[in-house]
């Protein structure tokens, strides 16, 4: 124990210089690690002739360089050898010293659930790191969601071939968003070659609260309230028609549930500077408990009062949402009544960017006593290839794309541009698939990726 403590203190005293092999050798020696990985430059392309061969299981770290300077490491790749906790501790000191590190790839490195928090801390310490690939690292306790919370700075996360099941999918859906928080940095999420079924696809789309009284407890809202994810791959899973329908539902207009209406009104009141209503000690929302004055009213008066109150809240809801979503002049530096924005104001905005608006504050429609929001129009690419979707699920996805196109014609946001559905359980010659391909071609005329894009070797 004393020896380990001295080794840890010695490692803390060492200041990394940004030369990976030098830092790695010194820190491993101080930590008592005998097998020190060698650092080699990864050839580009990886199969280039004359490239130094790499044997799986060999303790080797491959790096990509921006230029000939060994300090310009922009990518680090560990492949096919077990990373122990001591080695992860060494890497947690070495990698943040690489100022240009943008990509970290750990393929089949034997990660464990207890190592994920330390890995998340290391990732957060790498200031330029935006892409993390953890493939071939199944975790029994499904801890991958700790890497994609609201404080995460990752833009790309690949979790292929990790035996991710429906339970893990629910945690990942909660990592995308809940009613009170959302991941605002993640742009691309790869969950292909896993074990996600209709249930898991529903968790990733959204998980409704079963009991409206308990809506204050964070629940998974997934794509329903996430407004940053641009690309999602669920290829090579076990998703059928029910999962496809769940995903389609959040891509088109949907009705708000009671707890969401209550939260929307609370957010609107806060945006207008009104004091936030304090939750009572029982943990229920004030609107669900009612007030003593309402209880003392006679049934007739209470009905009239409730009707007037609902009408007043509905009008206020519409008025406030219009104020919050007033269109701005798209021309840079121009606004009503002014010729430009001062440099001081621009620099202040750059240093203190505005927080993303909660999707509940999006402009909505009031129809038949319901509030209807436009749905997720941010997701551009959805890969559902190699699943179990039949013409029934295909019809739901087609309806979602058609609805997005109609909204786009009315001035809405863009919505899906690519939807991969090849090798599912429907004939590719069916009318619905042909129609879907025509719509997608209109929305994205660029050449589509090859069908076997997700079928390449699972090695990086």
Buried (B, 14 or more C-beta within 10 A) or exposed (E): EEEEEEBBEBBEEEEBEBBBBBBBBBBBBBBEBEEBBEBBBBBEEEEEEEBEEBEEEEBBBBBBBEEEEBBBBBBBBBBBBEBBEBBBBBBBBBBBBBEBBBBBBBBBBEBBEEBBEBBBEBBBEBEEBBBBBBBBBBBEEBBBBBBBBEEBBBBBBBBBBBBBBBEBBBBBBBBBBBBEBBBBBBBBBBBBBBBBBBBBBBBBBBBBBEEBBEBBEEBBBBBBBBBBBBBBBBBBBBBBBBBBBBBBBBBBBBBBBBBBBBBBBBBBBBBEEEEEBEEEEEEBBEBBEEEEEEEEBEEEEBEEEEEEEEEEBBEBBBEBBEEBEEEEEEEEEEEEEEEEEEEEEEEEEEEEEEEEEBBBBBEBEEEEEEBBBBBBBBBBBBBBBBBBBBBBBBBBBBBBBBBBBEBBEEEBBBBBBBBBBBBBBBEEEBEBBEBBBEBBEEBBEEEBEEEEBBBEEEEB
